[in-house]
Amino acid sequence: MSRLSLAVFLFGLVGVALGGVLPDLYSEWEGRIVGGSNAAEGQFPYQVSLRSAANAHFCGGSIVNNNWVLSAAHCTSGRTTANTIVFVGALLLNAGGERHPSSQIINHPQYSGITLANDVSVVRVATPFLFNSNVAPIALEQNFVTTASNAQASGWGQTSNPGSLPVHMQWVNVDIISLEECRSRHSVLNAARVHDSTICTSSPVGIGMCMGDSGGPLSHEGRQQGIVSWGIACALGFPDVFARVSSHRSWILENTAN
């Protein structure tokens, strides 16, 4: 088996280390935004930074409503609420934002750490969010979007590999591509992890997701399309893969209703 077929990265940098334990096969999986731009204040009011009790960013997320955020199961599997803190309204990792301890973590019951199917989780905060221009929910896509141009991904993932997390939130424009194209551009092994309940993006070499972006949102026309899951790190021209929000929308709404 070639090294390329194994070089799949979960985009959860610290999340891989501090979250659930992954098989050795996935020891190289991670995620970040490469080739992005600095986000403007209020540009992504739904963007969340998930941090450890020691204030270390490990994954992204998005605001669903006043009490809940959406993220990836590979970010939160095996974590405790004491070691999962939600920051909202932040543009910088080292200043600003509102700190919300978490009170409940729900990972999708069919999440697989082997196939990465159903890589979805929700986190409840102990104190509700107060919405303003910098803190607001994002609508969840209802329809199965096959292709689309000018989607946006945002987060604090690494800007190079090897590299470090940026202080300033990054964002990038990407194109949503069909599952057929996504599978055809990956190895046979990795194409098997492109499920019907995932969504893929394409971007030029040098632009894409990387470590630390896991769990963050992929949006298009004001609706969240995907949750950062995995890719070939980083920005090497292979499609990035996200959990598809429309496929999991019912589960998300059922588990964030209270």
HELIX and SHEET records of a PDB file:
HELIX    1   1 ARG A    3  LEU A    6  1                                   4    
HELIX    2   2 LEU A   13  LEU A   18  1                                   6    
HELIX    3   3 ASP A   24  TYR A   26  5                                   3    
HELIX    4   4 ALA A   73  THR A   76  1                                   4    
HELIX    5   5 THR A   81  ASN A   83  5                                   3    
HELIX    6   6 LEU A  179  SER A  184  1                                   6    
HELIX    7   7 VAL A  188  ALA A  191  1                                   4    
HELIX    8   8 VAL A  245  ASN A  255  1                                  11    
SHEET    1   A 3 PHE A   9  LEU A  10  0                                        
SHEET    2   A 3 ARG A 223  GLY A 231 -1                                        
SHEET    3   A 3 ALA A 139  LEU A 140  1                                        
SHEET    1   B 6 PHE A   9  LEU A  10  0                                        
SHEET    2   B 6 ARG A 223  GLY A 231 -1                                        
SHEET    3   B 6 PRO A 217  HIS A 220 -1                                        
SHEET    4   B 6 ALA A 148  GLY A 155 -1                                        
SHEET    5   B 6 GLN A 170  ILE A 177 -1                                        
SHEET    6   B 6 SER A  37  ASN A  38 -1                                        
SHEET    1   C 4 PHE A   9  LEU A  10  0                                        
SHEET    2   C 4 ARG A 223  GLY A 231 -1                                        
SHEET    3   C 4 ASP A 240  ARG A 244 -1                                        
SHEET    4   C 4 THR A 198  SER A 202 -1                                        
SHEET    1   D 7 GLN A  47  ARG A  51  0                                        
SHEET    2   D 7 HIS A  57  ILE A  63 -1                                        
SHEET    3   D 7 TRP A  68  SER A  71 -1                                        
SHEET    4   D 7 SER A 121  VAL A 125 -1                                        
SHEET    5   D 7 GLU A  98  ASN A 107 -1                                        
SHEET    6   D 7 ILE A  85  VAL A  88 -1                                        
SHEET    7   D 7 GLN A  47  ARG A  51 -1                                        
END                                                                             
